[in-house]
Amino acid sequence: MSPTSRGEIKQAFSDGNFVILHVHKTTSPTDRGVAIIDIFRLEHGKIVEHWDVTQEIPEKTTSGNGMF
């Protein structure tokens, strides 16, 4: 891991025993980064399952809307 790597939680949701995070991760200050959705399932306060989806942030989107 790079010392300039950063992850910023943009949104967090919880529903029952699920927690969902929308994260912006970069490896340097000039990196556009990636958008990540992390989904955690908890039991008795511990993570028992984890899923994630990662997408590179494009320079431009077709819709003109940003990722965050």
Distance bins in CASP14 RR format, pairs under 12 A and 6 or more apart:
PFRMAT RR
TARGET T0000
AUTHOR 0000-0000-0000
RMODE 2
METHOD distances of the structure
MODEL  1
1 7 0 0 0 0 0 1 0 0 0 0 0
1 25 0 0 0 0 0 1 0 0 0 0 0
1 27 0 0 0 0 1 0 0 0 0 0 0
2 25 0 0 0 0 0 1 0 0 0 0 0
2 26 0 0 0 0 1 0 0 0 0 0 0
2 27 1 0 1 0 0 0 0 0 0 0 0
2 28 1 0 0 1 0 0 0 0 0 0 0
2 29 0 0 0 0 0 1 0 0 0 0 0
2 31 0 0 0 0 1 0 0 0 0 0 0
3 27 0 0 0 0 0 1 0 0 0 0 0
3 28 0 0 0 0 1 0 0 0 0 0 0
3 29 0 0 0 0 0 1 0 0 0 0 0
4 25 0 0 0 0 0 1 0 0 0 0 0
4 26 0 0 0 0 1 0 0 0 0 0 0
4 27 1 0 0 1 0 0 0 0 0 0 0
4 28 1 0 1 0 0 0 0 0 0 0 0
4 29 1 0 0 1 0 0 0 0 0 0 0
4 30 0 0 0 0 1 0 0 0 0 0 0
4 31 0 0 0 0 1 0 0 0 0 0 0
4 33 0 0 0 0 0 1 0 0 0 0 0
5 24 0 0 0 0 0 1 0 0 0 0 0
5 25 1 0 0 1 0 0 0 0 0 0 0
5 26 1 0 0 1 0 0 0 0 0 0 0
5 27 1 0 1 0 0 0 0 0 0 0 0
5 28 1 0 0 1 0 0 0 0 0 0 0
5 29 0 0 0 0 0 1 0 0 0 0 0
5 31 0 0 0 0 1 0 0 0 0 0 0
5 33 0 0 0 0 0 1 0 0 0 0 0
5 34 0 0 0 0 0 1 0 0 0 0 0
6 23 0 0 0 0 0 1 0 0 0 0 0
6 24 0 0 0 0 1 0 0 0 0 0 0
6 25 1 0 0 1 0 0 0 0 0 0 0
6 26 1 0 1 0 0 0 0 0 0 0 0
6 27 0 0 0 0 1 0 0 0 0 0 0
6 28 0 0 0 0 1 0 0 0 0 0 0
6 29 0 0 0 0 1 0 0 0 0 0 0
6 31 0 0 0 0 1 0 0 0 0 0 0
6 33 0 0 0 0 1 0 0 0 0 0 0
6 34 0 0 0 0 0 1 0 0 0 0 0
7 21 0 0 0 0 0 1 0 0 0 0 0
7 22 0 0 0 0 0 1 0 0 0 0 0
7 23 1 0 1 0 0 0 0 0 0 0 0
7 24 1 0 0 1 0 0 0 0 0 0 0
7 25 1 0 1 0 0 0 0 0 0 0 0
7 26 1 0 0 1 0 0 0 0 0 0 0
7 27 0 0 0 0 1 0 0 0 0 0 0
7 31 0 0 0 0 0 1 0 0 0 0 0
7 33 0 0 0 0 1 0 0 0 0 0 0
7 34 0 0 0 0 1 0 0 0 0 0 0
7 35 0 0 0 0 0 1 0 0 0 0 0
7 36 0 0 0 0 1 0 0 0 0 0 0
7 38 0 0 0 0 0 1 0 0 0 0 0
8 21 0 0 0 0 0 1 0 0 0 0 0
8 22 0 0 0 0 1 0 0 0 0 0 0
8 23 1 0 0 1 0 0 0 0 0 0 0
8 24 1 0 1 0 0 0 0 0 0 0 0
8 25 1 0 0 1 0 0 0 0 0 0 0
8 26 0 0 0 0 1 0 0 0 0 0 0
8 33 0 0 0 0 0 1 0 0 0 0 0
8 34 0 0 0 0 0 1 0 0 0 0 0
8 35 0 0 0 0 0 1 0 0 0 0 0
8 36 0 0 0 0 0 1 0 0 0 0 0
8 68 0 0 0 0 1 0 0 0 0 0 0
9 19 0 0 0 0 0 1 0 0 0 0 0
9 20 0 0 0 0 0 1 0 0 0 0 0
9 21 1 0 1 0 0 0 0 0 0 0 0
9 22 1 0 0 1 0 0 0 0 0 0 0
9 23 1 0 1 0 0 0 0 0 0 0 0
9 24 0 0 0 0 1 0 0 0 0 0 0
9 25 0 0 0 0 0 1 0 0 0 0 0
9 35 0 0 0 0 0 1 0 0 0 0 0
9 36 0 0 0 0 1 0 0 0 0 0 0
9 37 0 0 0 0 0 1 0 0 0 0 0
9 38 0 0 0 0 1 0 0 0 0 0 0
9 68 0 0 0 0 0 1 0 0 0 0 0
10 20 0 0 0 0 0 1 0 0 0 0 0
10 21 0 0 0 0 1 0 0 0 0 0 0
10 22 1 0 1 0 0 0 0 0 0 0 0
10 23 1 0 0 1 0 0 0 0 0 0 0
10 24 1 0 1 0 0 0 0 0 0 0 0
10 25 0 0 0 0 0 1 0 0 0 0 0
10 35 0 0 0 0 1 0 0 0 0 0 0
10 36 0 0 0 0 1 0 0 0 0 0 0
10 37 0 0 0 0 0 1 0 0 0 0 0
10 38 0 0 0 0 0 1 0 0 0 0 0
10 57 0 0 0 0 0 1 0 0 0 0 0
10 66 0 0 0 0 0 1 0 0 0 0 0
10 67 0 0 0 0 1 0 0 0 0 0 0
10 68 1 0 1 0 0 0 0 0 0 0 0
11 19 0 0 0 0 0 1 0 0 0 0 0
11 20 0 0 0 0 1 0 0 0 0 0 0
11 21 1 0 0 1 0 0 0 0 0 0 0
11 22 1 0 1 0 0 0 0 0 0 0 0
11 23 0 0 0 0 1 0 0 0 0 0 0
11 24 0 0 0 0 0 1 0 0 0 0 0
11 35 0 0 0 0 0 1 0 0 0 0 0
11 36 0 0 0 0 0 1 0 0 0 0 0
11 37 0 0 0 0 1 0 0 0 0 0 0
11 38 0 0 0 0 0 1 0 0 0 0 0
11 67 0 0 0 0 0 1 0 0 0 0 0
11 68 0 0 0 0 1 0 0 0 0 0 0
12 18 0 0 0 0 0 1 0 0 0 0 0
12 19 1 0 0 1 0 0 0 0 0 0 0
12 20 1 0 0 1 0 0 0 0 0 0 0
12 21 1 0 1 0 0 0 0 0 0 0 0
12 22 1 0 0 1 0 0 0 0 0 0 0
12 23 0 0 0 0 1 0 0 0 0 0 0
12 37 0 0 0 0 0 1 0 0 0 0 0
12 38 0 0 0 0 1 0 0 0 0 0 0
12 39 0 0 0 0 0 1 0 0 0 0 0
12 40 0 0 0 0 0 1 0 0 0 0 0
13 19 1 0 0 1 0 0 0 0 0 0 0
13 20 1 0 1 0 0 0 0 0 0 0 0
13 21 1 0 0 1 0 0 0 0 0 0 0
13 22 0 0 0 0 1 0 0 0 0 0 0
13 37 0 0 0 0 0 1 0 0 0 0 0
13 38 0 0 0 0 0 1 0 0 0 0 0
13 39 0 0 0 0 1 0 0 0 0 0 0
13 40 0 0 0 0 0 1 0 0 0 0 0
14 20 1 0 0 1 0 0 0 0 0 0 0
14 21 0 0 0 0 1 0 0 0 0 0 0
14 39 0 0 0 0 0 1 0 0 0 0 0
14 40 0 0 0 0 1 0 0 0 0 0 0
14 41 0 0 0 0 0 1 0 0 0 0 0
14 42 0 0 0 0 1 0 0 0 0 0 0
14 45 0 0 0 0 0 1 0 0 0 0 0
15 39 0 0 0 0 0 1 0 0 0 0 0
15 40 0 0 0 0 0 1 0 0 0 0 0
15 41 0 0 0 0 0 1 0 0 0 0 0
15 42 0 0 0 0 0 1 0 0 0 0 0
16 40 0 0 0 0 0 1 0 0 0 0 0
16 41 0 0 0 0 1 0 0 0 0 0 0
16 42 0 0 0 0 1 0 0 0 0 0 0
16 43 0 0 0 0 0 1 0 0 0 0 0
16 45 0 0 0 0 0 1 0 0 0 0 0
17 39 0 0 0 0 0 1 0 0 0 0 0
17 40 0 0 0 0 1 0 0 0 0 0 0
17 41 1 0 1 0 0 0 0 0 0 0 0
17 42 1 0 1 0 0 0 0 0 0 0 0
17 43 1 0 0 1 0 0 0 0 0 0 0
17 44 0 0 0 0 1 0 0 0 0 0 0
17 45 0 0 0 0 1 0 0 0 0 0 0
17 46 0 0 0 0 0 1 0 0 0 0 0
17 47 0 0 0 0 0 1 0 0 0 0 0
17 48 0 0 0 0 1 0 0 0 0 0 0
17 49 0 0 0 0 1 0 0 0 0 0 0
18 38 0 0 0 0 0 1 0 0 0 0 0
18 39 1 0 0 1 0 0 0 0 0 0 0
18 40 1 0 0 1 0 0 0 0 0 0 0
18 41 1 0 1 0 0 0 0 0 0 0 0
18 42 1 0 0 1 0 0 0 0 0 0 0
18 43 0 0 0 0 0 1 0 0 0 0 0
18 47 0 0 0 0 0 1 0 0 0 0 0
18 48 0 0 0 0 0 1 0 0 0 0 0
18 49 0 0 0 0 1 0 0 0 0 0 0
18 50 0 0 0 0 0 1 0 0 0 0 0
18 51 0 0 0 0 0 1 0 0 0 0 0
19 37 0 0 0 0 0 1 0 0 0 0 0
19 38 0 0 0 0 1 0 0 0 0 0 0
19 39 1 0 0 1 0 0 0 0 0 0 0
19 40 1 0 1 0 0 0 0 0 0 0 0
19 41 0 0 0 0 1 0 0 0 0 0 0
19 42 1 0 0 1 0 0 0 0 0 0 0
19 45 0 0 0 0 0 1 0 0 0 0 0
19 46 0 0 0 0 0 1 0 0 0 0 0
19 47 0 0 0 0 1 0 0 0 0 0 0
19 48 0 0 0 0 0 1 0 0 0 0 0
19 49 0 0 0 0 0 1 0 0 0 0 0
19 50 0 0 0 0 1 0 0 0 0 0 0
19 51 0 0 0 0 0 1 0 0 0 0 0
20 36 0 0 0 0 0 1 0 0 0 0 0
20 37 1 0 0 1 0 0 0 0 0 0 0
20 38 1 0 0 1 0 0 0 0 0 0 0
20 39 1 0 1 0 0 0 0 0 0 0 0
20 40 1 0 0 1 0 0 0 0 0 0 0
20 41 0 0 0 0 0 1 0 0 0 0 0
20 42 0 0 0 0 0 1 0 0 0 0 0
20 50 0 0 0 0 0 1 0 0 0 0 0
20 51 0 0 0 0 1 0 0 0 0 0 0
20 52 0 0 0 0 0 1 0 0 0 0 0
20 53 0 0 0 0 0 1 0 0 0 0 0
21 35 0 0 0 0 0 1 0 0 0 0 0
21 36 1 0 0 1 0 0 0 0 0 0 0
21 37 1 0 0 1 0 0 0 0 0 0 0
21 38 1 0 1 0 0 0 0 0 0 0 0
21 39 0 0 0 0 1 0 0 0 0 0 0
21 40 1 0 0 1 0 0 0 0 0 0 0
21 47 0 0 0 0 0 1 0 0 0 0 0
21 50 0 0 0 0 0 1 0 0 0 0 0
21 51 0 0 0 0 0 1 0 0 0 0 0
21 52 0 0 0 0 1 0 0 0 0 0 0
21 53 0 0 0 0 0 1 0 0 0 0 0
22 34 0 0 0 0 0 1 0 0 0 0 0
22 35 1 0 0 1 0 0 0 0 0 0 0
22 36 1 0 0 1 0 0 0 0 0 0 0
22 37 1 0 1 0 0 0 0 0 0 0 0
22 38 0 0 0 0 1 0 0 0 0 0 0
22 39 0 0 0 0 0 1 0 0 0 0 0
22 52 0 0 0 0 0 1 0 0 0 0 0
22 53 0 0 0 0 0 1 0 0 0 0 0
22 54 0 0 0 0 0 1 0 0 0 0 0
22 55 0 0 0 0 0 1 0 0 0 0 0
22 67 0 0 0 0 1 0 0 0 0 0 0
22 68 1 0 0 1 0 0 0 0 0 0 0
23 33 0 0 0 0 0 1 0 0 0 0 0
23 34 0 0 0 0 1 0 0 0 0 0 0
23 35 1 0 0 1 0 0 0 0 0 0 0
23 36 1 0 1 0 0 0 0 0 0 0 0
23 37 1 0 0 1 0 0 0 0 0 0 0
23 38 1 0 0 1 0 0 0 0 0 0 0
23 39 0 0 0 0 0 1 0 0 0 0 0
23 52 0 0 0 0 1 0 0 0 0 0 0
23 53 0 0 0 0 0 1 0 0 0 0 0
23 54 0 0 0 0 1 0 0 0 0 0 0
23 55 0 0 0 0 0 1 0 0 0 0 0
23 57 0 0 0 0 0 1 0 0 0 0 0
23 67 0 0 0 0 0 1 0 0 0 0 0
23 68 0 0 0 0 1 0 0 0 0 0 0
24 31 0 0 0 0 0 1 0 0 0 0 0
24 32 0 0 0 0 1 0 0 0 0 0 0
24 33 1 0 0 1 0 0 0 0 0 0 0
24 34 1 0 0 1 0 0 0 0 0 0 0
24 35 1 0 0 1 0 0 0 0 0 0 0
24 36 1 0 0 1 0 0 0 0 0 0 0
24 37 0 0 0 0 0 1 0 0 0 0 0
24 54 0 0 0 0 0 1 0 0 0 0 0
24 55 0 0 0 0 0 1 0 0 0 0 0
24 56 0 0 0 0 0 1 0 0 0 0 0
24 57 1 0 0 1 0 0 0 0 0 0 0
24 66 0 0 0 0 0 1 0 0 0 0 0
24 67 1 0 0 1 0 0 0 0 0 0 0
24 68 1 0 1 0 0 0 0 0 0 0 0
25 31 0 0 0 0 1 0 0 0 0 0 0
25 32 0 0 0 0 0 1 0 0 0 0 0
25 33 1 0 0 1 0 0 0 0 0 0 0
25 34 1 0 1 0 0 0 0 0 0 0 0
25 35 0 0 0 0 1 0 0 0 0 0 0
25 36 1 0 1 0 0 0 0 0 0 0 0
25 37 0 0 0 0 0 1 0 0 0 0 0
25 38 0 0 0 0 0 1 0 0 0 0 0
25 52 0 0 0 0 0 1 0 0 0 0 0
25 54 0 0 0 0 1 0 0 0 0 0 0
25 55 0 0 0 0 0 1 0 0 0 0 0
25 56 0 0 0 0 0 1 0 0 0 0 0
25 57 0 0 0 0 1 0 0 0 0 0 0
25 67 0 0 0 0 0 1 0 0 0 0 0
25 68 0 0 0 0 0 1 0 0 0 0 0
26 32 1 0 0 1 0 0 0 0 0 0 0
26 33 1 0 1 0 0 0 0 0 0 0 0
26 34 1 0 0 1 0 0 0 0 0 0 0
26 35 0 0 0 0 0 1 0 0 0 0 0
26 36 0 0 0 0 0 1 0 0 0 0 0
26 56 0 0 0 0 0 1 0 0 0 0 0
26 57 0 0 0 0 1 0 0 0 0 0 0
27 33 1 0 0 1 0 0 0 0 0 0 0
27 34 0 0 0 0 1 0 0 0 0 0 0
27 56 0 0 0 0 0 1 0 0 0 0 0
31 56 0 0 0 0 0 1 0 0 0 0 0
31 57 0 0 0 0 1 0 0 0 0 0 0
32 55 0 0 0 0 0 1 0 0 0 0 0
32 56 1 0 0 1 0 0 0 0 0 0 0
32 57 1 0 1 0 0 0 0 0 0 0 0
32 58 1 0 0 1 0 0 0 0 0 0 0
32 59 1 0 0 1 0 0 0 0 0 0 0
32 60 0 0 0 0 0 1 0 0 0 0 0
32 61 0 0 0 0 0 1 0 0 0 0 0
32 66 0 0 0 0 0 1 0 0 0 0 0
32 67 0 0 0 0 1 0 0 0 0 0 0
32 68 0 0 0 0 0 1 0 0 0 0 0
33 54 0 0 0 0 1 0 0 0 0 0 0
33 55 0 0 0 0 1 0 0 0 0 0 0
33 56 1 0 0 1 0 0 0 0 0 0 0
33 57 1 0 1 0 0 0 0 0 0 0 0
33 58 0 0 0 0 0 1 0 0 0 0 0
33 59 0 0 0 0 0 1 0 0 0 0 0
33 67 0 0 0 0 1 0 0 0 0 0 0
33 68 0 0 0 0 0 1 0 0 0 0 0
34 52 0 0 0 0 0 1 0 0 0 0 0
34 53 0 0 0 0 0 1 0 0 0 0 0
34 54 1 0 1 0 0 0 0 0 0 0 0
34 55 1 0 0 1 0 0 0 0 0 0 0
34 56 1 0 1 0 0 0 0 0 0 0 0
34 57 1 0 0 1 0 0 0 0 0 0 0
34 58 0 0 0 0 0 1 0 0 0 0 0
34 67 0 0 0 0 1 0 0 0 0 0 0
34 68 0 0 0 0 0 1 0 0 0 0 0
35 52 0 0 0 0 0 1 0 0 0 0 0
35 53 0 0 0 0 1 0 0 0 0 0 0
35 54 1 0 0 1 0 0 0 0 0 0 0
35 55 1 0 1 0 0 0 0 0 0 0 0
35 56 0 0 0 0 1 0 0 0 0 0 0
35 57 1 0 1 0 0 0 0 0 0 0 0
35 58 0 0 0 0 0 1 0 0 0 0 0
35 61 0 0 0 0 0 1 0 0 0 0 0
35 66 0 0 0 0 1 0 0 0 0 0 0
35 67 1 0 1 0 0 0 0 0 0 0 0
35 68 1 0 0 1 0 0 0 0 0 0 0
36 50 0 0 0 0 0 1 0 0 0 0 0
36 51 0 0 0 0 0 1 0 0 0 0 0
36 52 1 0 1 0 0 0 0 0 0 0 0
36 53 1 0 0 1 0 0 0 0 0 0 0
36 54 1 0 1 0 0 0 0 0 0 0 0
36 55 1 0 0 1 0 0 0 0 0 0 0
36 56 0 0 0 0 0 1 0 0 0 0 0
36 57 0 0 0 0 0 1 0 0 0 0 0
36 67 0 0 0 0 0 1 0 0 0 0 0
36 68 0 0 0 0 0 1 0 0 0 0 0
37 50 0 0 0 0 0 1 0 0 0 0 0
37 51 0 0 0 0 1 0 0 0 0 0 0
37 52 1 0 0 1 0 0 0 0 0 0 0
37 53 1 0 1 0 0 0 0 0 0 0 0
37 54 0 0 0 0 1 0 0 0 0 0 0
37 55 0 0 0 0 1 0 0 0 0 0 0
37 67 0 0 0 0 0 1 0 0 0 0 0
37 68 0 0 0 0 0 1 0 0 0 0 0
38 47 0 0 0 0 0 1 0 0 0 0 0
38 49 0 0 0 0 0 1 0 0 0 0 0
38 50 1 0 0 1 0 0 0 0 0 0 0
38 51 1 0 0 1 0 0 0 0 0 0 0
38 52 1 0 1 0 0 0 0 0 0 0 0
38 53 0 0 0 0 1 0 0 0 0 0 0
38 54 0 0 0 0 1 0 0 0 0 0 0
39 47 0 0 0 0 0 1 0 0 0 0 0
39 49 0 0 0 0 1 0 0 0 0 0 0
39 50 1 0 0 1 0 0 0 0 0 0 0
39 51 1 0 1 0 0 0 0 0 0 0 0
39 52 1 0 0 1 0 0 0 0 0 0 0
39 53 0 0 0 0 1 0 0 0 0 0 0
40 46 0 0 0 0 1 0 0 0 0 0 0
40 47 1 0 1 0 0 0 0 0 0 0 0
40 48 0 0 0 0 1 0 0 0 0 0 0
40 49 1 0 0 1 0 0 0 0 0 0 0
40 50 1 0 1 0 0 0 0 0 0 0 0
40 51 0 0 0 0 1 0 0 0 0 0 0
40 52 0 0 0 0 1 0 0 0 0 0 0
41 47 1 0 0 1 0 0 0 0 0 0 0
41 48 1 0 1 0 0 0 0 0 0 0 0
41 49 1 0 1 0 0 0 0 0 0 0 0
41 50 1 0 0 1 0 0 0 0 0 0 0
41 51 0 0 0 0 1 0 0 0 0 0 0
42 48 1 0 0 1 0 0 0 0 0 0 0
42 49 0 0 0 0 1 0 0 0 0 0 0
42 50 0 0 0 0 0 1 0 0 0 0 0
43 49 0 0 0 0 1 0 0 0 0 0 0
54 67 0 0 0 0 0 1 0 0 0 0 0
55 61 0 0 0 0 0 1 0 0 0 0 0
55 66 0 0 0 0 0 1 0 0 0 0 0
55 67 1 0 0 1 0 0 0 0 0 0 0
55 68 0 0 0 0 0 1 0 0 0 0 0
56 67 0 0 0 0 1 0 0 0 0 0 0
57 65 0 0 0 0 0 1 0 0 0 0 0
57 66 0 0 0 0 1 0 0 0 0 0 0
57 67 1 0 1 0 0 0 0 0 0 0 0
57 68 0 0 0 0 1 0 0 0 0 0 0
58 64 0 0 0 0 0 1 0 0 0 0 0
58 65 0 0 0 0 0 1 0 0 0 0 0
58 66 0 0 0 0 1 0 0 0 0 0 0
58 67 0 0 0 0 1 0 0 0 0 0 0
59 66 0 0 0 0 0 1 0 0 0 0 0
59 67 0 0 0 0 0 1 0 0 0 0 0
60 66 0 0 0 0 1 0 0 0 0 0 0
60 67 0 0 0 0 0 1 0 0 0 0 0
61 67 1 0 0 1 0 0 0 0 0 0 0
61 68 0 0 0 0 0 1 0 0 0 0 0
END
